[in-house]
Amino acid sequence: MSPLDALRAIHDELCDAGRGMDRYAPGVVPGIDIAPFDLHSVRETALGAFLDLEDGNVERAVIAIGNVLALQYPDSDWPWSGTFPVTAEQPDPPGAEAVEWVHYDPNWRQFVGCILAMCVIHHGGSLPASALVDIDVALLRCVRGEPEARIAPWYTNPNLMHAWLLAHVGARRNDDALVAAGERRRDSIIERFEHHGDIDEYNSPTYDGIDLWALGLWSMHPPTTRFAESAAAMLPRVGARISTLYHPSFGTTCGPYIRAYGLDPTRYVSLSGLLFSLCAEPADVVLPSPIDADTVHVHDLYFLPVLQQVADALTPHLHLAPVSTGRRHEQHFSGSVAASLLRPGVAVGWEHGRRHEASLDQYVPFSAHALDASGTATACGVMVPPETAWIDVERIGDLDFLVRAGGRGGSVGLRVVSSEPLPDDGQPMRLGRIAITGDRPTASSERSSTPAGHELHLSWPLDQIEMRVTVAGPA
């Protein structure tokens, strides 16, 4: 079954006709008992409506869009003005006690807003006049509700979406002030891009997909000519980086990853996997197979139809070739360097110098993918636990790396994630060709299984530790 057919089956399964919305898929939060079929997802309902419009199921789409619009928070002075709840059942934010990302998601303005805008752009002729008016009102509420300084300059995906949405709404309403606000945000994005040579949200299997989707909107539906010009400058460079880092033997890009939910693309649905499938990469290599409602991160599958609509702007910049000789890529940001090395049987990425707090639980400063003599692929990465403030990785040999970590309050740890279980006794720890060694006095350990794969959380009562990772055998 193709990914699109899998999505149609999941959408039909999860669509609650009585509520007119899609239920929360079990695979969104695997292993957590939240009675998923009692919750209805707002963003995925909007994306499901777009799929229905694509397939000519207009009546179901109109009902779903109406139910999404009814959940938008009204205009107010609160920081959630104009955004949407994550689920229909989510309680309203508790006033001054509300916590961002816990009681409300501010980025739903951008996500749901751009999805609704695409419904109008591609299928406005199928929608009743009342729905078009209601969407216009909702989009204005999205852009006016967004505090001007809320999205940090480095926060790429909502920045790209919000710049486009501001100017798009302004152009539709002949509102020069909104268009100008969109242009100012576009200016700051392209200036930062030119300074660093890439987007801040560097190399993320999920967020590369969101960033490219947003740039696809800039390119194919530019609210001003400058958006199209900026997309024409950014897409070739982002596409070249992804093309260099993509390794067909592993179905994913080489690390390090500024944000990742996992190392094995067949364990969870990623936006990059969807894009690679649109570039004719085998779906069972870049995505889980089969895909159903229980598949980890399955909600990202809902983005496939909107990605397809902008694919013509994206896929010409993605050249996904076999790794027949060595490839190197190095990216410098302020104070940090990310390096990647690809060879026919291996892909290793490492970073040093990054000091940040955002989404640290998704940061992968070291990753290694390797094929063994039988052609079996294994993956291993180092991630950041709560007690660790920073991790630096240095290349000290051909495929030999030193991992240093600094802790907080006299404790430091590493999260070792892998495609296979790792032993926590004896040295070295081995996973196929990948070996991890180092002094581990009085280290405590805890095992778990996450969307990233198998995990071993090592912790020491120290301020700093060093470990060594080696990829053995032929490269």
Secondary structure, 3 states (H helix, E strand, C coil): CCHHHHHHHHHHHHEECCCCEEECCHHHCCCCCCCHHHCEEHHHHHHHHHHHHHCCCHHHHHHHHHHHHHCCCCCCCCCCCCCCCCECCCCCCCHHHCCECCCECCCHHHHHHHHHHHHHHHHHHHCCHHHHHHHHHHHHHHHHHCCCCCCCCCCHHHHHHHHHHHHHHHHHHCCHHHHHHHHHHHHHHHHHHHHHCCCCCCCCCCHHHHHHHHHHHHHHCCCCHHHHHHHHHHHHHHHHHHHHHEECCCCEECCCECCCCCCCCCCCCCHHHHHHHHCCCCHHHHCCCCCCCCCCCHHHHHHHHHHHHHHHHHHHHCCCCCCCCCEEEEEEECCEEEEEEEECCEEEEEEECCCCCCCHHHCECEEEEEECCCCCEEEEEEECCCCEEEEEEEECCCCEEEEEEEEECCEEEEEEEECCCCCCCCCCEEECCEEEECCCCCCEEEEEEECCEEEEEEEECCCEEEEEEEECCCC
